[in-house]
Amino acid sequence: MNYFAFGLTIQTAINFEGVLQPSNESADITITEGAVPEKAGQLTRVQRRGVRAKFGRTADAIIINWDGIGKFRISDGNQIVYQNLGADEGTLRLFLLSEVFGVILYQRGLFLLHASAVEVNNQAIVFMGIPGAGKSTTATAFGKAGHTVLSDDLVAIQLIDNRAYAIPAFSQYKVWRQALNGLAIDASALSPSFEGAEKFLITQPLDTFPKEPVLLRQINILFPPNSRVNEGQISAIRAPVELLRHFPIPVQLLTKPYLPQHFQQSLQIAQSASIHFMKRTKDFQALEAYVAELGGERVD
């Protein structure tokens, strides 16, 4: 079966029905099951379901291993081979669509951020920060207000004619129970995320989820409400360092030729879209007021 995500057609026997849009196009990426004999022994900072990923590299592939879940061989920007180490299909989907797919996008030269992205007035706004900064909660508030959540956790940016665009990921995103309660969203009809009992899945309509890149308007780096950070736009020259802090896949991949490319792309993104330091709103009521205000702005 062929599916569509991150602007690419994926061929796989794994059932992504209801999660990814079906595709009739020829495959850009194939996902197949098989043995992954290569070693992955370097611990990374990437954690999912409490398990730290291990990293390995061969002459032609990148290996990521989550003990007890799966081992993945990613090569050429178009092939993923997975070895199931005891996970159910839902868990495999979760891990494939997170850091594993991030490595594929890395191999294809896209700019990656650990962030959430929403579409407002036909333009993309990105929210990122350290874990717990509120990026997913902020995206959920936009979703509640009727805006499309373009990406959850992993944002891919593509430069087209020197302008930055966010690539829509897929229609499903994860929400913490606390955020659902604070935003008065009924969780009774939502399925628990395979990542943990305190996270739930919201699935946006597949038939209306955008497929084309969305012009990037702004990147907001979130800080706690009591932070001493000075809010406002940062200079383009600071962009490479600030954006590098939010690299979403193993830092072992920050080597040549990607690292110089990352810095160059950061500068281009900062020239195309504004990058801001922003304090997270103090409560859910203030967050919804912010969403309403931003959503009502006219974009020329």
Secondary structure, 3 states (H helix, E strand, C coil): CEEEECCEEEEECCCCECCEEECCCCCCEEEEECCCCCCCCEEEEEEECCEEEEEEECCCCEEEEECCCEEEEEECCCEEEEEECCCCHHHHHHHHHHHHHHHHHHHCCCEEEEEEEEEECCEEEEEECCCCCCHHHHHHHHHHCCCEEEECCEEEEEEECCEEEEECCCCEEEEEHHHHHHCCCCCCCCEEECCEEEEEEEECCCCCCCCCCEEEEEEEEEECCCCCCCCEECCHHHHHHHHHCCCCCCHHHCCCCHHHHHHHHHHHHHHHCEEEEEECCCCHHHHHHHHHHHHCCCCC
